[in-house]
């Protein structure tokens, strides 16, 4: 009996890979800055955990106000999706290095918000482009690759920042200014990307009735998912607090950057390795599993009370959290159906962004009142409650293949 011939593994479209490289370079720039912000706020600008929660919460929430509009615009004007993505990355590249020149934490809030504003402009149009140019049975791989290269960029960026701090004698503000270099490379690569909108797409968008922005017009299963996700955002504590925890435990800035790089490396490996699996398994099952894993990861962070324990906890959290966002985004694409994907992603990003301010402030206040263990324990409980709600809620109780 002859063995069955091996079917060659299909390759992702080239524009998908190019978008992955854009994500990698952008994250190199971003992670030369992001892990240093909590240390800058505490050691240079004399701020505390509530300020850090405000910085991260406001930054993400400001972006949320643009995400729904940009997603809708991406559906109505598909030929301008690339322009939105380019402007979004450009705004981030321009504002991010200026954080190194901030004289108080209020300016850091404003610049961080401008950075996230750029993310708000580009997120939904980029994901809509990825959904359109990727075969449906490969979308898990596409979003997983994009997120995996995000994490890989975080590894490279934080290692560059650690090396510069360790060997050059530069202070934090000047290291942050250097983030402009990989940021400019992002814009060059984006300029080389062809506009993926086809004449048929443009004509179809011109003749189609636009998907209403009303919440009630979204598919019921997507609405149910987003409702649970809104609460889950209160469990998604900013990873910036991991850096603050290490700082409080007496770890040096270079060591903290290495810890950050280790976290991103674990997340990158898990995201890239798990991406093909997401196309062979129910995304609803995977989302439920991921949220349960995150509850365990937050519990590990609550347990850590020494530098060595924090390394162990971050390792557990990194392995358990790596695949989460890619699965969430591919599930949004699935629940959105065949039309209005930009609008669906706009709602997804707006819901998660608007929850960021109260979530960040709540985490900061709980940290201040009862300490880091209590704050991380709170997120673990919320994550587990959301996993149970997701399991029982209408539209998710029956898992489809």
N, C-alpha and C positions, 0 to 999 in steps of 0.2 A: 504494500500500500504506500503510495507516494505521499510524502509530507506536503501539507498545504503550503503554497508559496507565501512568503512573508509579504504583507502589505506595507509598502513604504509609508513612513509617517509623513503626513502632509505638513508643509511649512506654513507658518503664519505669513500673511501678506507683508511686503517690505515696509509700507507706511506704518504698520503696527509696530514693527521693530524700531523704526525711526522715532516714533512717539515714545517708545521705551527708552531710547537713548536720551531723548529730551528730558524725560522724567529723571533719569540717572544724573545728568549734568545739573539740572535744577536742584536736585536734592543734595548734591555735593555742595552747592552754594548755600542752600538753606541750612544744612547741618553744620556748616562752619559757624553758624550764628545761633540756631535754636538752642543747643545744649548750653551755650554760654549765657543766655539771657537770664535764667534764674540766678546764676552766680554773679552776673553783672548787677542785677537788682539788689541782691543781698549784700555783696561785699563792696560795691562801688557806690550804689545809689541808696543804700540803707533802707530797702523795702523788705516786706515780709511775705508770708504765704498768701495773705489775702490779696496783696498787690499782684503776685504771680498769677493767682486765679483770675484776677480782673484782666491782666494782660492777655492771657490765653483765651479767656471767655469772650472778651470784646473783639479780639482779632478774628475769631471764628464766626461770631455773630454778625459782624459787619459784612463779611463775605456772603452770609446767608441771604441778605437782602438783594444781592445781585444775582444769585444763583438761579432763582426761579425765572427772573426776566431773561437772563442769558440763555437758559434752557428753552424757553418759549421762542426767543428770537432765533435760536439755532434750528427750530422746526420750520419757522416761517421763511427764513432766509438761509437755506443750507449753503449757498455759495459764499456766505460771509462767516461761516464757522471758523475757518482757519484764521481770519482776521481777528476774531474775538479771542482765540487761543493766543495769538501773537501779542495782542495788547495786554492780555492777562499776565503772561510771563514777563513782558516788558515792565509792567508796573511793579512786580515783585522784585525784579532785578535792580530797578532804580531805587527802591525804598529800603531794601534789606541792609545794604552796607552802611546806611546813614544811622542805624541803631548804635553803631560804634561812637557816634558824635553826640548822642543824647545826653543832656545835662540833668534830667530827672525822669522818674518812671512814667510820668504823664506823656512825655515825648515818646518814650518807648511804646506806650499803648498806641499812640497815633501812627507811628511807623510800622508797628506790627500789624495794625489794622489795615494799612495801605498794602502791605505784603499779602495779607489774606484777601483783600479786595481783588487783587490780581488773581488769586486762586478762585474767587467767586466768579470772575468773568470767564475763566478758561475751563473750569471743571466740567460743567454740563455739556458745552459744545464738544469738548475733547472726547468725552465718553460716548456722545451721540455719534461722532465720527467713527470711533472704534467699533460701535455696534453695527454701523452701516457697512464698513469695509471688511468685517470679519464674518466668515460663515457661522451660522448659528451654533453648530456643533463644536466650534472652536473658541467661542467667546470666553469661556472660563479660562482657557490658556491665555487669551489676549489680555484680559484684565489681570490675571495672575502675573504675567510677564511684566506688565506696567507697574504693578505694585511691588513685585520682587526687585525690579531695577530701582524703584524708589528707595527701598531699603538698602540696596547695594550702594547707592549714592550716599545714603546716610553714613554707611561704614567709612567710605572714602573721605567724605567731608569732615567727619569728626576725627579721623586719624590725621588728616592734614592739619586741623586746628591743634591737635595734641602735639604733633611734631613741631609746629611753629612755636608754640608756647614753650616746649621743652628745650629747644635748641637755638632759637633766635633771640630770646630775651624780649620779644614783643609783649606789650600788655594786651588785655582783652579788647579794648576798643580798636586797636590797629589790626588785630587778627580778624575782627568782624569786617573791617573795611576790605580785607583781601577777598571776601566772598564775591566781590564784583567780577573777578576774573572768570570763574566757571559760569557765572550768570551771563556774561556776554557770549560765551560759547553756545549757550542755550538759544539765544536769538539768531545766531548764525545758522545753526542746524535747522531751526524752525523755518527760516527763510528758504532753505533748500527743499522743504517738503512741498510736493505738489498739492494743489487744492483738490481734495478728494470728491467734491460735489460733482455729480454728473449732470448732463443736460436733462436727462429724464427726471432726476431728483428735483432739479430746479423747477421744471415744468409741473411736476406733480405737486410740489409745495405751493406753486402759484395758483393751481386750480383747486386744491383741496381746501376743505373747511378747516380752519385752524382748531387744534385741540383746545377747548375752553380751559381757562386758568382756574376755574372753580374747583374747589376740593371735591365737591359732590360728583364731578364728572370723571374723576379718576376711577380705574377699575376697583371694585370692592376689595379684592385680595390685596392690591397695592396699598389702599387706604388702611386696611387692617395692619399690614406690615409696618407702615410708617408710624402708626399710633404706638405700637410696641417699641419701635426704634426710638421714638421721642423720649420715652422713659429710660431706655437703655443708655442714652447719651449721658444720663446722670451717673451711670456706672463707669463710663469711659473716661476715667481720670486722666488728665493731661500727663504725658510721660515726663514733662518738665519737672514734676514733683519728685520723680525718681532722683533727678540731679540734686534737688534741694535736700532730699533725705540723705544722700551721700555726703553732701556738704556739711550737714549737721552732725554726721557721724565722723567728721574729721578727715575725709578723703581729699586728696589734693585735686586741683583742677585737671591736671594731666590724667590722673587716675580715673576721674569721673568721665573724661572724654573717651578713655579706653573702655570703660564700662558701657558708655553710650554706643560706641562702635560695636562692641560685643553683642548688645541687644539688637542692633540693626542687622548684624551679620546673621544671627539666628533667625530673625524674621524674614530676611531675604532668602535664606536657604529653604525655609518652610514654605514661603509663598511660591518660589519657583518650582520646588519639588511637588507641591500640592496642586498647582494650577491644572495639569492634565486630569487630575482626579475629579475636579469640579465639573467637568463635562461628562463624567460617567456616573455621577451620583446626584440624587435629588438635592437641589440647592436649598430647599427648605430644611431637609434633614441636616445638611452641613451647617446652616446658619444656627440651628438649635444646638448642635454639637459645639460649634465655636463659642457661642455665648456661655455655655456651661464651662468650657475650658477657661474662658476669661475670668469667670467667677473664681475658679481655682487659682489662676494666676494672681489676681488681686489679693486673694487670701495669703498667698506666699509673700507678697510685698508687705502685707500687714504684719506678718510674723518676723520679718527681718529687723534685727535690733543691733547688729554689728556690721562692720564693713564686709567681712567674709560672708555673713548671712545674706547681705544685700546682693552679692555676686551670685549666690545660689538662687535667690528669689527672682532676680532679673533673668537668669537662665531659664527658669521654669516659665516665667511670664513670656519671654521671647519665643520659646517653642510653641506655647499655646496660643499666641496672638498673631502669628505671622500670616495666616491665611484669611483672617477675618474680613478685611475690607474688600478684597477681590471677590469673595463669595457674595458679600452684600451687594456690590455693584452689578454682578452678573444676575443676581436674583431680581434686582430692580428692572433690568433689561427684560427678563423673562416675564415678570408680572405686568410690564407696560404693554405687552402685546406687539402688534406689528406697526403701530403708528404712535407719534407723539413721544418718542424716546427722549428727546431733548427736554421736553416739559416734565416728563417723569423724573429724569435725573435732577432737574431744577428743584422739584418738590423734595426729592431725597436730600439734596445738599442744603436746602433751606431749613427743613425740619431738624437736621443734625446741627446746623449752624446756630439756629435760634435757641436751641437748648443749651448751647455752649456757655452763655453768660451765667445763667443761674447755676449750671452744673459746676463751672469753675469757681464761682464765689462760694457755693455751698461746700465744696471740697476744701477751699482755703479756710473758711470759718470753722469747720469741724476740725481741721488740722490745728488751728490756733487754740480751740477750746479743749480738745481731748488728746491731741497729739497725732502723729502720722499713722500709728497703728490703727487708731479708731477711724481715721479718714479712709484708709485703704480697706478696712473691714466693712465700712459702709458701702463702698463700691462693689465689694464681693457679694453682699446681700442683695443689692439692687440688681446686679447681673443675674443672679440665680432666680430672683422673682420674675425678671423679664423672660428668662428661658422657659419657666413654667407657663407664663402668660402666652408666650409664642406657641407653646405646645397645645394649649387649650383653646386659643382664640379661633374664631370663625375664619375659614380659609386656610388654616394651617393644621387643623386636626386631622385632615385627610391628606396624606403625603402622596404627591404624584411623582411618577418617575420622570 
